[in-house]
């Protein structure tokens, strides 16, 4: 089967940036990632822009307490959950916008960005949101069957609204579902019911009409994720390339059905970033990709069906280090594309 999308290792971003000023962040994104710009999340600007809170706006009973979020059902809680169900059935995302108070980077991006071949957005995934948001007693809502079902439909509508907004800039859109908590898959400390993963992710993915991506920035059971109907699997190739290479057969099948691997090869750790250069990252990327060619995947296929990204979001870096990371990423992509 031919690839659905041959990105040829173009660069894009995971999402977060360290800036307070959304125009400054958007300018950097547009400068270094003109082919696939991604709107910047700005968690240092406001707690409302942190990934666990950013997409909570409008969910019934939401209470934000500093950097924590919980659900306290009111008298109309059941009615509002039913409204989510009805809107989901109608495909009506008009009630599920993300305001500038929660995503200044998105609204500045929509106002300032030029049209592009593809534009990228992102949304917190249902597993991560379900484990982060708690009920009044402290239990994560992931374990409440009624609330978690509504939550997945709510995020589905948020994704649909965002995608519709991004289509002002391009008819081709990518939406990544960001799932850092999938590193807990199989953990006895933070149990994630494996059977819920494809169900909840599948619900959100059905709200995305364009290119569907899934990002996990750590080690996990990749065989579960590679079977989910996504177009792009994004992972931290800088720190965890070996973890994915142990699932070479699953990766081979994923690529055969047209999937793309997003290689998070530029570190988002300031100390590690300071030690790297264009040459060292080029070699590191080549080594990471080479482990898959030993299992019968051609290097040409890996390149053509690849994207390059930072290993995760850049919000923990200084502004200058974030700029350096994007510059390195752009130069690395250019080197790979010229070579191959």
N, C-alpha and C positions, 0 to 999 in steps of 0.2 A: 504494500500500500504506500502511495506517495505521502510525503509529509504534508500535514495540514498547513503548516506555516514554516517557511524556511527563513528564519531570522538571520542565519549566518553569523551568529555571535555578536549581534548588535548589543550595545549596552543599555541598561535601564536601572532603576533604583528600586529598593524595597519599600521605602516610604519616608521614614522619619528623618528629620534634619535638626541640628542644634539651635537654629535661629529663633529669634523672637519676632523679627520683621519678616512677614510673609513675602513681601516683594523681593527682599534680598535672597531668600531661599529659592523662590521661583526663578529668579535671574540665573542662579547657579545651575539649576536643573536644566533650563532651556539652553544655557551655554554649552554644557558638557553632554547632554543627552537629547540632542535635537530630533533624532529619529523616533525615539520612544520616551518622551518625557513623562514623568510620574509626578502627580501633585504631592507637595511636601506636607507631611504631618509634623506639627510643631508642639510636642509635649512640654517643652520648656517655657512656652508662651503662657499656657494655662493648664490646670489640671483637667479641664474639659477636653483638651486635645490629646490626652493620654489614650492609648489604644483601647483600654478596657472601658473607658467612659465615652469616648468620641462618638460611638454609634448607639448610645443608650437613649439619646434624646427622643422622647415620645413613648417609651415603653411604659406600660401601666405600672404604677406604684414605685417608680424609680426614686431612690433617695441617694444623693451624692454627698458623702461626708469626707471632705478632704480628697484624698486619692483613693477612697474606697467607695464601693457602690453596692447597694442592697435593694431588695424589693419589699415594700410594705403595702400589702393589698388594701385598697380602700373599698367603699361600698359598691363602686361601679367596676371593680376589678374584673369580674367575670364577663361583664358586658363588653369591656374594652378588649379582652382577649378574643371574644367572639368577633369583634370588629376586625381584628387582625386576620382571622380566618376568612372572613367575608372579602376583605380587600385582596387577600392572597388568591382567592378563587377568581376574582375579577381581574387580577393583574393590575390593580390600581395602586400605584406607589405615590400618589400625590400627597398623602398624609405623612410620608416617611422621609422628608428632606433632611439634610444635615445642614444646619444653619452656620453662619460665619462665626458665631460664638464657639462652636464646637470644631470648626474646620476652616480657619482663616486661610490656610494654605490652599485649600480646594477652591474657595471662592476667588482668591487672587489669581490662581492658576486659570480659572475659567475666564477671568476678565483680561488677563495679560498675555497668556500663551498664544503663540501662533498656531495655525493649523499644522498638523503633523501626519506622517504616514499612519502612525498608531499612537494612541495615548493610553496611559496606564493609571489605574486606580487600585485601591486596596480596602479591605474591610476585615475587621476582627472576626475570626471564625467562631462557630457555635460551641466547639469543645472548649476553647480558651475562654470565651465569654461565659459559658455555663459553669466553668470552674472558678471564675473570678468573682462573679456576681453571686451574692448570698441572699438567703431569706432571713427573716428577722431573727431566727434562732441560730444563725451562723452556718447552716448547711448550704452548700453550693446548689444553685438551681438546676445544675445538670442532673441531679438525682430526683427532681420533682417532675414526674411525667407530664403533668398538665402544663406547667410553666415552660418546660424545656421545648415542648412541641410548638408553643406559641412563639418562643424566643427564636427558633430556627426560621419560622415563617416571617417574623419581624425583620431579621437580618436579610432574608431573601428580598424583602421589599426595599430595604435600605440599599442593597446592592443594585436592584433594578433602577431605583431613583438616581443613584450615582452614575450608573452606566448611561442613562438617558441624558444626564447633564454633560457628561464627557463627550457625547456625540455632537455637541456644539462645535467641537474642535476636530473631530475625525469620525468617519463612519466605522473605523476599525478601533475597537477598544479591548483592553486587557483589564480584567479585575482579578487581583490576587486575594485569596482568602488566607489571612495570616493566622497560623496556628502554632504558636510557640509551645503550648501545653501538650501538643502531641508527643513531645519527648517523654511524657509520662505514660505513654501507651505500654502496657505490660508492667508498670510499676506497682509495687505493693503499698507504696506510701501515698500516692495520689492515684487511686484506681480510676481508670477510664474504661468503661465497658466497651470492649472492642466492637461488639455488635452495633453500638450506637454511632460509631464513627461514620460509616458509609451512609447511614440513614440521615443523620443530621447534616453532614456535609452535602449529601445529595439534594436535600431540601433547599439549601442556600444556592447551590450550583444551578438549580433549575430556574432561579431568578436572573441568571446571567445569560444574555443572548449572544454576546460576543465571545472573545477568547477567555477561557477559564483557567486560572492558575491557582496553585496551592503552595504556600511557603511554610516550611518548618526549619527553624534555625539550629537544630541539634540532631542528635541520634534518635532514631525511632524505628518502628517496624515498617520499613519501606514497602514491604510486600502488600500491606493493607492499603496504603495510599496509592500505589501504582495501579491498583485495580479500580479505583474510583474514576468516574468519567471526567477527567480533567485534560486540558490541552498542554499545560505547563506544570512541571514539578520543579520547584525552586528550593535549593538547599545550600547549606554552608559548606562549600567545597574547600574552603581554606582550612577548616578544622576537622571536617568530617567526611572527606572524600572516600576514605576507606569504608566507612559505614554503608554507603550506598553501593560501593563496588561489590560487596558480598551478595548483592541481589542482582547480579549481572543478567540472569535469565529474565527476570521481571523487567529490568530496564530495557533489554533487547526487545521484548514484546511490546513495551510501551512505545519505543521508538518506531517499531514496525507498524503500529497502528497510527502513526503520524504525530506522536507526542514530542514535546520540546523539553529539554533539561536546561534550567537556568542555573548557571554555575556561579555561586557566591564566592568569588575568588579573591576579592579585595577585602582585607580584614577591617572590621569596625572597632578594633582595639587600637588605641593611640600608640602604645608601645610597640605592638607588632607592626603597625603601619609604618612607623619610623624606620624600621629595619628593612623594609621592602623597596624594591625598585621595579621599573618596567621589566628589566631582564629577569629578575628573580621571580616575579609573578608569572611571566611568560613560561618559564621553566616549570613552575609549580603547577600551573594549569595543564601543561603538556603531560606532566607525570600523572595528574589526576585523571585525565582523559585516557591515557595509555592503558591504565588498568582495565578499561572496558574493551579495548581493542583485542586483548588477549582472549576474549570470550566471543569473538566472531563479529563484533560490531566495527564497521569501518570508521576510520578516523574522519573521513570526509562526511559521513553521515552525522557523526557527533558534532562536527563544526556547523554543518548546515542546519541541524535541528537544535541549535544551542543559542542561549542568551548569556550575557555576562552581567553580573550584578555585584554590589558589595555583599559581604557575608550575611549581613542583616541591616537593620536601620542604623543611621548615623547620628542619632540624637545624643549619644553619650560622648561624642567627640567634641573638640573645640571647633569653632567655625573654620579656622584655617585648616585643621586636619580633615574636616569634611570636604573642603574644597580640594585638598590634595587627593583624597580618596576618589572623588569623581573625576579628577584630571587623570589619575593613574588608570582608572577604569576605561575612560575614553581612549587613552593612548594604547592600552592593552588590546581593546577591541579593534582598533585601527591596525595594529601590528598583526593580529591573528587574521583579519580579513585580507590584508595585503599578501600575507604568506599563503593563504589557502583559498 
